[in-house]
Amino acid sequence: YIKIYNKFAENTVRTFVNKTLSNSDKTVSKSIENMNSEELKVKRNIQSPEIDSTVEAIVSENLSLIKSIPEEFFKKLTFAMSQAVQNGQSLTAFKKQLMKIKGMTERRASMIAKDQSNKAYNAISRRKLQACGVKQFEWIHTGIAKVPRPYHKNVLNHKIFEFDNPPIIDPSTKVRGYPAQLINCRCMMRPVVSFEHK
């Protein structure tokens, strides 16, 4: 069962990443065209070693997360079964426990899908913008997240940053990074062309 699931997971992740690459190509090209900059190269199917390594890192991270779902499910299921036997639970109580585990697994899968989709799109777009010569981005707080990060909304929103020197994205850990890098961050970036950066 696990081998079949893992093969399915790999095919699914590759398909997802290929679609993300295609969407990113279209969006990045359109963003650069809209800037009307003679300085930047507008091209489709942008490739670079940095983009390739970003794609492979995304595939690896996604596979790891997806493969953890059944493993986690079976651990929880085994624990619930052993508790039911040890405590003499009724079939109804055990069924409720199973439904709770199933719901947690589905919610986790949904959260992973949303988070990784946004993270992959932003990471690939960032690399493509850099490959086109864009040096800066504007942080855009979208307000989509159920629980927005006050720091992203009140401090980073609409500020301009260098790709080579990203801002602190979590003041408690001092981690530097980009929009969508933190779990459930739905922020985006807008390319910025400064003619001081030729």
Summary of the structure (lengths in Angstrom):
residues: 198
radius of gyration: 21.1
end to end distance: 54.7
largest distance: 74.3
contacts: 543
relative contact order: 0.13
helix: 61%
strand: 10%
